[in-house]
Amino acid sequence: MYYLGEHELNVFGSMMYKHENYEEAVRLISEGKIKTEPLLTRHFPFEQYLDAYKYIVKQGDETMKVMINLD
């Protein structure tokens, strides 16, 4: 707080996400307008979910997102 006052800065907050944001994100992804693949570091089949969590613990600093496939 001292730094804000000293430099005469303002802090503004906002609501994180609304349900409508998720719906729009799902729509944009399903329409191919947002490419998620570059964000995914690695995929694991559901049967290897424990390996996925071990991978996150071991490689967490170098991992963006790990996907556990449910199909």
Protein Blocks (a to p, Z undefined) as FASTA:
>chain_A
ZZmmmnopacddddfbdfklmmmmmmmmmnopacfklmpmbdcdfklmmmmmmmmmmmmm
mpfbdcddfZZ
